[in-house]
Amino acid sequence: MSVPPKAPANATKRIAVKFGALSHEPLVDADGDVIGRGAGPTLVRRLLRLFPDPVLIGPEERRCRGFVQMPLQFVDGDSTVVINMDVLDSPLVWTVLKERARTPQVMNFLWQNVSEYPETVRQASLGLSFGLFPTFANSERTATEVREVLDTWTVPALAEKAVIGWENLGIHLQRVRPRTATKIPVVLYPAVTLAARKRPELFLRVVSAVAARTPITLEMRLLEKDLVTEKAMRISREKWTWVGPMASREDYWDRLAHTTAFLATSLDESYGLQYLEALAGGAIGVFPNLPWARALLPEGYLYFYDTEQQAEEMLFHAVTDPEGCRRETAAAAGDIDAWIRSRHSDDSFERAIARCTATWFGA
């Protein structure tokens, strides 16, 4: 593997994206495409498409489809900005770059909840990373969490000078399909994992109670690691459930057009991409009365529950009278589709992150 030459001093800075730990795990497949269909790989693809001649930090140097994969130690830190999606190790990234660069340039991209790092060591490490490197967050709520971590865990000299930007991650609205009603209402599990934070047991209790009262079909599309678990297999044995792998983007949006409703049960979300996609597809969303959900939705939105019984009644109403729910939502909160288009466009996100890299680094 050859080390690429340094770019001329007056060249536009290149963008490199780092996703995951500095390991030897493969990030691209044999065809040169980013592996995976979860939120992280999807964001990697978006970033790589956004910038010219991008780099993906990986285990070996390789020409891929639309980008170059390169080990971090080969990156020219003076002419390249590393957007790090695993913000805990940004100091380590800087240290590696410093071996062959005078002024390494590292930018945090926070796309997960800080609550996913509850330990004191990790919270303090997050604070140090936010204080040392400019941070771009995937929503206003996440940016607020960044500031809270800084104020709690970082010395004033760093916290006061911290640089923070944000924009709602947004969805690709052009993919929305026209709605198609189904004879039996379809209820979506609006997640790809069975992680404890998503509270799948609460979801199943509520949906099972609704299924006992009226015919429904539950659809769950999971990552492979969750699909092969005993819990997923147990769910798939029910006659009214369909549990399978994540679909292609085309199939995913086609299925959303057939979805009647979904039940959100997560304790926390940094943004809530899948909920917005389902709402844009015309599904009726039932949400926990929690700050993350309130921040995601327009003022006046009706379907927030405080108790399991309330969640059951709201979901039952959604699957037995979806048109009535849509009329109620429109009367209380306005046109949800128009609201999503005005607040959650992926174009706004891409313009914002490109503007921040240009302002902060000249990239």
C-alpha positions in Angstrom: 0.0 0.0 0.0 1.4 3.4 -1.0 1.1 6.5 1.0 -0.7 9.2 -1.1 1.2 12.5 -1.7 0.3 15.6 0.2 -2.1 18.0 -1.6 -0.8 21.5 -2.7 -1.1 24.1 0.0 -3.8 26.0 -1.9 -5.9 23.0 -2.7 -9.5 22.7 -1.3 -9.5 20.4 1.7 -10.7 16.9 1.2 -13.3 15.2 3.4 -12.7 11.8 5.0 -15.5 10.0 6.9 -14.7 7.7 9.8 -17.4 5.3 11.0 -16.9 2.9 13.9 -13.8 2.0 15.8 -10.3 1.9 14.3 -10.4 -1.8 13.5 -9.8 -4.2 10.6 -13.4 -4.9 10.1 -14.5 -4.6 6.4 -16.6 -1.5 5.6 -17.2 -2.1 1.9 -18.3 -5.2 0.0 -16.7 -6.8 -3.1 -18.4 -4.3 -5.4 -17.0 -1.3 -3.5 -20.2 -0.2 -1.8 -20.6 0.6 1.9 -21.9 -2.5 3.8 -25.0 -2.3 5.9 -28.6 -0.9 5.8 -28.8 0.6 9.3 -28.7 4.3 10.2 -24.9 4.5 10.5 -24.0 3.1 7.0 -26.9 5.1 5.5 -25.4 8.3 6.9 -21.9 7.3 5.7 -23.4 7.0 2.2 -25.0 10.4 2.4 -21.8 12.1 3.5 -19.7 10.4 0.8 -22.1 11.5 -1.8 -22.1 15.1 -0.5 -18.4 15.9 -0.9 -16.1 15.6 -3.9 -13.4 12.9 -4.0 -14.2 11.7 -0.5 -12.3 9.2 1.6 -13.8 6.5 3.9 -11.4 5.5 6.7 -11.0 1.7 6.5 -8.6 -1.2 7.0 -6.9 -1.0 3.6 -6.3 1.4 0.7 -8.8 0.7 -2.1 -10.7 2.5 -4.9 -14.4 2.0 -4.3 -17.6 3.1 -6.0 -17.5 6.9 -5.8 -14.9 7.2 -3.0 -11.5 5.9 -1.8 -11.0 3.7 1.3 -7.8 4.5 3.2 -6.3 3.7 6.6 -6.3 6.7 8.9 -2.5 6.6 9.1 -2.3 7.3 5.4 -4.5 10.4 5.5 -2.9 13.8 5.1 -4.2 15.6 8.1 -3.2 19.1 6.9 -5.3 18.9 3.7 -8.1 16.5 4.8 -10.9 17.0 7.4 -11.8 13.8 9.1 -15.5 13.7 10.0 -15.7 11.3 12.9 -18.9 9.5 13.6 -17.6 7.8 16.7 -16.9 11.0 18.7 -15.4 9.2 21.7 -12.2 8.5 19.9 -11.7 11.9 18.2 -8.6 12.6 20.4 -7.1 9.3 19.2 -7.9 10.2 15.6 -6.1 13.5 16.1 -3.1 11.8 17.6 -2.8 9.4 14.6 -3.1 12.3 12.2 -0.5 14.3 14.1 2.2 11.8 13.3 2.4 13.3 9.8 0.5 16.6 10.0 1.2 19.9 11.6 -2.5 20.8 12.2 -4.8 17.8 12.1 -8.4 18.7 11.4 -11.1 16.6 13.1 -14.8 17.2 13.2 -17.3 15.4 15.4 -20.6 14.2 13.8 -22.9 13.2 16.6 -25.8 11.1 15.3 -26.6 9.1 18.4 -28.0 9.9 21.9 -25.4 10.9 24.5 -27.6 8.8 26.8 -26.1 5.7 25.1 -22.9 6.5 27.0 -24.1 6.6 30.6 -20.8 5.8 32.4 -18.9 8.7 34.0 -15.8 7.9 32.0 -17.6 8.0 28.7 -19.6 11.2 29.6 -16.4 12.9 30.6 -14.7 11.7 27.4 -17.6 13.0 25.4 -17.2 16.4 27.0 -13.5 16.5 26.2 -14.2 15.6 22.6 -16.9 18.2 22.3 -14.6 20.8 23.8 -11.6 20.0 21.6 -13.2 19.5 18.2 -16.1 21.3 16.4 -19.3 19.2 16.6 -22.1 18.9 14.2 -25.3 17.3 15.6 -28.1 15.6 13.8 -30.9 17.6 15.4 -31.5 20.6 17.7 -32.2 18.2 20.6 -28.9 16.4 20.1 -27.1 19.8 20.0 -28.7 20.7 23.3 -27.4 17.5 24.8 -23.9 18.4 23.5 -24.1 21.7 25.4 -25.4 20.0 28.6 -22.4 17.5 28.5 -20.0 20.4 28.0 -21.4 22.3 30.9 -21.4 19.3 33.2 -18.1 17.6 32.3 -15.8 20.1 30.7 -13.6 22.8 32.2 -14.8 26.3 31.4 -11.8 27.1 29.2 -13.0 24.4 26.7 -16.7 24.6 27.2 -16.9 28.4 26.5 -15.0 28.0 23.2 -16.8 24.9 22.0 -18.1 25.1 18.4 -21.5 23.4 17.8 -23.6 23.2 14.7 -26.8 21.3 14.0 -29.5 20.6 11.5 -32.4 18.1 11.5 -31.2 15.0 9.6 -34.1 15.1 7.3 -35.6 12.4 5.0 -35.5 11.9 1.3 -39.0 13.1 0.5 -38.8 12.1 -3.2 -39.0 8.5 -2.2 -42.5 8.8 -0.6 -45.0 6.6 -2.5 -48.8 7.2 -2.9 -50.8 5.5 -0.1 -52.4 2.1 -0.8 -55.0 0.8 1.6 -54.9 -2.8 2.8 -57.8 -5.1 3.8 -56.1 -5.9 7.1 -54.4 -2.9 8.8 -50.6 -3.1 9.0 -48.8 -2.1 12.2 -45.1 -1.3 11.9 -42.4 -1.9 14.5 -40.6 1.4 13.8 -37.0 0.2 14.6 -34.5 -2.2 13.2 -33.2 -3.5 16.5 -34.6 -5.1 19.7 -32.3 -3.1 21.9 -33.6 -2.4 25.4 -33.8 1.3 24.8 -36.5 0.6 22.2 -38.6 -1.2 24.8 -39.7 -4.0 22.4 -41.5 -5.8 25.3 -43.8 -2.8 25.8 -44.4 -2.6 22.1 -45.4 -6.3 21.9 -47.7 -6.1 24.9 -49.6 -3.2 23.4 -49.8 -4.6 19.9 -50.8 -8.0 21.2 -53.6 -6.4 23.1 -54.8 -4.7 20.0 -54.5 -7.8 17.9 -56.8 -9.6 20.4 -59.5 -7.0 19.7 -59.2 -6.5 15.9 -57.4 -8.1 13.0 -54.0 -6.6 12.2 -50.7 -7.6 10.7 -47.5 -6.7 12.5 -44.4 -6.1 10.3 -40.9 -6.1 11.8 -37.8 -5.6 9.7 -34.7 -6.2 11.7 -30.9 -6.2 11.4 -29.5 -9.6 11.0 -28.0 -9.8 14.5 -31.5 -9.1 16.0 -33.3 -11.3 13.4 -31.7 -14.5 14.6 -32.4 -13.9 18.3 -34.8 -16.1 20.3 -37.0 -13.0 20.9 -37.4 -12.4 17.2 -38.1 -16.0 16.5 -40.7 -16.1 19.3 -42.5 -13.1 17.8 -42.5 -14.6 14.3 -44.5 -17.6 15.5 -47.6 -15.5 16.0 -50.1 -15.9 13.1 -50.6 -12.1 12.8 -46.9 -11.2 12.6 -44.3 -11.0 9.8 -40.7 -10.8 10.9 -37.9 -10.5 8.3 -34.7 -8.8 7.2 -34.4 -5.1 6.2 -35.7 -4.4 2.7 -34.1 -2.5 -0.1 -34.8 1.2 0.0 -37.4 0.8 -2.8 -39.2 -2.1 -1.0 -39.0 -0.2 2.2 -40.9 2.8 0.8 -43.4 0.6 -0.9 -44.2 -1.1 2.4 -44.6 2.2 4.1 -47.2 3.2 1.6 -49.2 0.1 2.9 -48.6 0.8 6.6 -51.6 1.9 8.6 -50.0 2.8 11.9 -46.9 2.4 14.1 -46.3 2.5 17.8 -43.2 4.2 19.1 -41.9 2.9 22.5 -38.3 4.1 22.6 -37.1 5.8 25.8 -34.9 8.2 23.9 -34.0 9.2 20.3 -31.4 11.6 19.1 -33.6 12.3 16.1 -36.2 9.8 14.9 -35.7 9.2 11.2 -37.8 6.1 10.9 -40.8 7.7 12.6 -40.7 10.7 10.2 -40.4 8.4 7.2 -43.4 6.4 8.3 -45.4 9.6 9.0 -44.4 10.9 5.5 -45.6 7.6 4.1 -49.0 8.3 5.6 -48.9 6.0 8.6 -50.5 7.2 11.9 -47.9 7.4 14.7 -48.6 6.8 18.4 -45.8 8.2 20.6 -44.7 8.1 24.2 -45.2 11.4 26.0 -41.4 12.0 26.2 -39.3 15.0 25.4 -37.7 13.4 22.3 -41.1 12.7 20.7 -42.4 16.2 21.6 -39.4 17.7 19.9 -39.9 15.6 16.8 -43.5 16.5 16.1 -45.6 19.7 15.5 -47.4 21.4 18.3 -50.9 20.1 18.7 -50.1 16.5 17.7 -52.7 14.3 19.4 -51.3 10.8 19.8 -49.1 10.9 22.9 -49.6 8.3 25.6 -48.6 8.3 29.3 -49.7 4.8 30.1 -49.8 1.4 28.4 -53.6 1.5 28.4 -53.6 4.8 26.6 -51.2 3.4 24.0 -53.5 0.5 23.4 -56.5 2.7 22.9 -54.7 5.1 20.6 -53.3 2.3 18.5 -56.7 0.6 18.3 -58.3 3.9 17.2 -55.6 4.3 14.5 -56.1 0.8 13.0 -59.9 0.8 13.2 -60.5 4.4 12.0 -57.4 5.6 10.2 -59.2 8.2 8.2 -60.8 9.6 11.3 -57.3 9.8 12.9 -56.0 11.7 9.9 -58.9 14.2 10.1 -58.3 14.7 13.8 -54.6 15.2 13.3 -55.2 17.8 10.6 -57.6 19.7 12.7 -55.3 19.8 15.7 -51.8 20.0 14.2 -52.3 21.0 10.6 -51.0 19.3 7.5 -48.4 16.8 8.8 -47.0 16.2 5.3 -46.4 19.9 4.7 -44.9 20.3 8.2 -42.4 17.4 7.5 -41.4 18.9 4.2 -40.7 22.3 5.8 -38.8 21.0 8.8 -37.2 17.7 7.8 -35.8 17.9 4.3 -32.5 16.1 3.7 -31.5 19.0 1.4 -31.4 21.4 4.5 -29.2 18.9 6.4 -26.8 18.5 3.5 -26.5 22.3 3.0 -25.9 22.8 6.7 -23.2 20.3 7.2 -21.4 21.5 4.0 -21.7 25.1 5.2 -20.2 24.1 8.6 -17.2 22.2 7.1 -16.5 25.2 4.8 -16.8 27.7 7.7 -14.9 25.7 10.3 -12.1 24.2 8.0 -12.4 25.8 4.6 -13.5 22.5 3.2 
